Amino acid sequence: MNQPRYKIVFDGQLMPEASLETVKENLARLFKSDPARIENLFSGAPVALKRDLDDGEALQYLNALQKAGAKVRKELDQAASLSLVPTEDEAEQTVDAATPHMTCPKCGHEQAKASECSACGIIIEKYLARQAQLAEAAPAPAPLAPAASPYAPPQANVAEQLPQYSELKVFSVSGRIGRVRYLGWTMAMLLCMLPLMLLFAGGSAISSILGTLMLVIAVIAMLAVGVFIGVQRLHDMDWSGWLWLLNFVPVIGSVFALLMLIIPGTQGVNRYGPPPPPNSTGVKILAWLFLLVPLTGIVAAIAIPQYQDYVERAAEFQEQ
């Protein structure tokens, strides 16, 4: 009895929280196809992306495509399951059960199974071995290009992984960054704000209106960059970027900001794309500097009052 065969069907729907543009990019990478053919998959009509799969292969394709953000489904492939052509195993069983006969591979003479053809006299095993050697030595013929169809699914091994790493984009809400890069980019943003604060001080000396305008521009720029890198950090955890707004909720915002620093990103590809590339040395240095800033502030907050108290006691002792 034939094992059931399956097909993977896609009708343009996306997985929850998946971005349309990201899914299209992921499918283009998976299928190694051009964007125009990928665009045709989102017409709304059901398209069989892959046919004639066993259960294990179908699950592999299903998982790969769902991770890429495409809401695909596995269906029974009736055309493959009801095929009247016997499989190789069935054909071998049928031959073994019948009377042992053979056909000469060279002249086509039918006879009882034997090592030598009674018509042309060749030794069967030697002839087949020679033909196999000739087949390996011969160059493979170039495949004929099939007629292009706008509704034909791209032909590629979907089980292949997406690119190993995603592209880094600072000024974007798409993509992923890890915890260390999140700290490093935040520290870099703070360092860039220092010269802007000096400009604000100089502008305030000239005109209070000019200083206020420069301060507003700097705060808006800092907030925008904070949104960009915060959303990418959430994407790395496979969370929606809209959750970044929880930072403005009292109490919850403090806990949520801490979670963004603690929770690691997902391994491999998620619905927001491949994982970020490894952290560079500069990113690691900036991350450590970011961690040292609050530690230095805590030490200063403890040490400065104690030092002031010591100075006051020393002055009182001298007066006595």
C-alpha positions in Angstrom: 0.0 0.0 0.0 1.3 3.4 -1.0 2.2 5.8 1.9 0.2 9.1 1.8 1.9 12.0 0.1 1.4 15.6 1.0 1.7 19.1 -0.5 2.4 22.5 1.1 -0.3 25.1 0.1 -0.1 28.9 0.5 -2.8 31.4 -0.2 -1.0 34.7 0.8 -1.9 34.8 4.5 0.8 35.8 7.1 1.6 34.4 10.5 0.5 36.6 13.5 2.6 39.8 13.9 4.5 39.1 10.7 5.4 42.0 8.4 4.4 41.6 4.7 7.7 43.1 3.4 9.7 40.9 5.8 7.8 37.8 4.7 8.4 38.6 1.0 12.1 39.1 1.7 12.3 35.8 3.6 10.5 33.8 0.8 12.7 35.4 -1.8 15.8 34.2 0.1 14.3 30.7 0.8 13.3 30.1 -2.8 16.2 32.0 -4.3 13.8 33.8 -6.6 13.1 37.3 -7.9 10.6 39.6 -6.1 8.2 39.6 -9.0 7.6 35.8 -8.8 7.3 36.1 -5.0 4.7 38.9 -5.4 2.5 36.5 -7.4 2.2 34.2 -4.4 0.2 36.9 -2.6 -2.6 37.1 -5.1 -5.0 35.2 -2.7 -5.3 32.1 -4.9 -4.0 28.9 -3.3 -0.6 27.8 -4.6 1.0 24.5 -4.0 4.6 25.4 -3.1 5.8 21.8 -2.9 4.2 18.5 -3.9 4.7 14.8 -3.4 6.2 14.9 0.1 6.2 12.3 2.8 5.1 13.3 6.3 8.6 14.2 7.6 9.5 16.3 4.5 6.1 18.1 4.7 6.7 19.0 8.4 10.2 20.3 7.5 8.8 22.5 4.8 5.9 23.6 7.0 8.2 24.7 9.8 10.6 26.5 7.6 7.9 28.5 5.8 6.1 29.3 9.1 9.3 30.6 10.6 9.7 32.8 7.5 6.2 34.3 8.3 4.1 32.5 5.7 0.9 30.9 7.0 1.1 27.7 5.0 -0.8 24.4 5.5 -0.2 20.7 4.8 -2.7 18.9 2.7 -3.0 15.4 1.3 -1.7 15.3 -2.3 -4.3 13.3 -4.0 -2.6 13.3 -7.3 0.5 11.7 -5.8 -1.2 9.4 -3.3 -3.6 7.9 -6.0 -0.9 7.3 -8.6 -1.3 4.0 -10.4 2.4 3.8 -11.2 4.0 1.3 -8.8 6.8 2.4 -6.5 10.2 1.0 -6.8 9.6 -1.3 -3.8 6.4 -2.5 -5.2 8.0 -3.2 -8.6 10.8 -5.2 -7.0 8.3 -7.2 -5.0 6.3 -8.0 -8.1 9.3 -9.1 -10.1 10.5 -11.3 -7.2 7.1 -13.0 -6.9 6.8 -13.8 -10.6 8.7 -16.3 -12.6 12.3 -15.0 -12.8 12.8 -13.5 -16.3 15.1 -10.8 -17.6 15.6 -8.5 -20.5 19.0 -8.1 -22.0 20.1 -4.4 -21.4 21.9 -4.4 -24.8 19.8 -6.2 -27.3 16.4 -6.5 -25.5 16.2 -10.3 -25.7 13.9 -11.8 -23.1 15.1 -14.9 -21.3 15.3 -16.6 -18.0 17.6 -14.9 -15.4 21.2 -15.6 -16.2 24.6 -13.9 -16.0 25.0 -14.0 -19.8 22.6 -13.1 -22.7 21.9 -16.1 -24.8 21.3 -13.9 -27.9 24.2 -11.4 -28.0 26.5 -13.2 -25.6 27.4 -10.2 -23.3 28.1 -10.6 -19.6 25.3 -8.7 -17.9 27.3 -7.4 -14.9 30.3 -6.3 -16.9 28.1 -4.5 -19.5 26.1 -2.6 -16.8 29.3 -1.6 -15.0 30.8 -0.3 -18.3 27.6 1.7 -19.0 27.8 3.2 -15.5 31.4 4.3 -16.0 30.4 6.0 -19.3 27.5 7.7 -17.7 29.7 9.2 -15.0 32.3 10.4 -17.5 29.8 12.0 -19.8 29.0 15.7 -19.1 25.5 16.3 -17.7 23.1 17.8 -20.3 21.9 21.3 -19.6 18.3 21.2 -18.3 15.7 22.8 -20.5 14.3 26.0 -19.1 10.5 25.5 -18.4 8.1 28.0 -19.7 7.7 30.9 -17.2 4.3 31.0 -15.5 3.4 34.0 -13.3 1.5 31.6 -11.0 4.1 28.8 -10.8 5.7 28.5 -7.4 9.5 29.1 -7.3 11.5 25.8 -7.5 13.9 25.7 -4.7 14.7 23.7 -1.6 12.6 25.5 1.1 14.3 23.4 3.8 17.5 25.5 3.3 18.1 28.1 5.9 17.8 31.8 5.5 21.0 33.9 5.3 23.0 33.3 8.5 22.8 36.9 9.7 20.5 39.8 9.1 21.6 43.2 7.9 22.2 45.9 10.6 20.1 49.0 10.2 20.3 51.6 13.0 17.6 54.0 11.6 14.9 51.3 11.0 12.2 49.4 12.9 12.9 46.2 10.9 15.7 43.7 11.8 17.1 42.4 15.1 19.8 43.3 17.6 20.9 41.4 20.7 21.4 42.6 24.3 25.1 43.6 23.9 24.5 45.6 20.7 21.4 47.2 22.3 23.6 48.4 25.2 26.4 49.5 22.8 24.1 51.4 20.5 22.4 53.1 23.5 25.8 54.2 24.8 26.8 55.5 21.4 23.6 57.5 21.2 24.4 59.1 24.6 27.9 59.9 23.5 26.5 61.6 20.4 24.2 63.7 22.6 27.2 65.3 24.5 28.2 67.7 21.6 24.5 68.5 21.1 24.2 69.5 24.7 27.3 71.8 24.3 25.6 73.4 21.3 22.4 73.8 23.4 24.5 75.5 26.1 26.0 77.9 23.6 22.7 78.6 21.9 21.1 79.3 25.3 23.8 81.9 26.0 22.9 83.6 22.7 19.1 83.3 22.9 16.8 81.3 25.2 14.5 80.6 22.2 17.4 79.2 20.2 18.6 77.1 23.1 15.1 75.7 23.7 14.6 74.9 20.0 18.0 73.1 19.8 17.0 71.1 23.0 13.7 70.0 21.5 15.4 68.8 18.3 18.0 66.9 20.3 15.3 65.2 22.5 13.2 64.2 19.4 16.3 62.7 17.7 17.2 60.8 20.8 13.7 59.5 21.2 13.5 58.4 17.6 16.8 56.5 17.8 15.6 54.9 21.0 12.5 53.6 19.3 14.5 52.2 16.4 16.9 50.2 18.6 14.3 49.3 21.1 11.9 47.8 18.5 14.8 45.8 17.0 15.7 44.4 20.5 12.1 43.3 20.9 12.2 41.7 17.5 15.2 39.7 18.6 13.1 38.2 21.4 10.3 37.5 18.8 8.1 40.1 20.5 6.0 42.8 18.8 7.6 46.2 18.5 4.5 47.9 19.8 5.3 46.5 23.3 8.0 49.2 23.4 5.2 51.6 24.5 5.2 49.8 27.9 8.3 51.8 28.8 6.0 54.8 29.4 3.7 52.9 31.9 4.7 53.7 35.5 6.4 50.9 37.4 5.7 48.5 34.5 8.1 50.5 32.3 11.0 50.1 34.7 10.5 46.3 34.9 10.0 46.0 31.1 13.2 48.0 30.4 15.1 45.5 32.7 13.5 42.6 30.8 14.8 44.0 27.5 18.3 43.8 29.0 18.0 40.3 30.5 16.0 38.2 28.1 18.1 36.6 25.3 17.1 36.6 21.7 15.6 33.6 19.9 18.0 31.1 18.3 18.0 31.1 14.6 15.4 32.6 12.3 12.1 34.0 13.7 9.3 35.9 12.1 11.4 39.1 12.0 14.3 37.6 10.1 17.6 36.0 10.7 19.6 36.6 13.9 22.0 39.6 14.1 25.7 39.2 13.3 28.3 38.7 16.1 29.1 41.7 18.2 32.2 43.6 17.2 34.9 44.7 19.7 33.7 48.3 19.5 30.1 47.3 20.4 31.4 45.3 23.4 33.5 48.2 24.7 30.5 50.6 24.4 28.3 48.1 26.2 30.7 47.8 29.1 30.9 51.6 29.3 27.1 51.8 29.5 27.2 49.4 32.4 29.9 51.4 34.1 28.0 54.7 34.0 25.3 53.7 36.5 27.8 51.9 38.7 30.0 55.0 38.7 27.0 57.1 39.7 26.1 54.8 42.6 29.7 54.9 43.9 29.7 58.7 43.6 26.4 59.0 45.4 27.8 57.1 48.3 31.3 58.5 48.3 30.7 62.2 47.9 28.4 62.7 51.0 30.9 60.7 53.1 33.8 62.9 51.8 31.8 66.1 52.5 31.1 64.8 56.0 34.8 64.1 56.5 35.8 67.6 55.4 33.3 69.2 57.8 34.5 67.1 60.7 38.1 68.0 59.9 37.3 71.7 59.8 35.5 71.4 63.2 38.5 69.6 64.7 40.8 72.4 63.5 38.7 75.1 65.0 38.8 73.3 68.4 
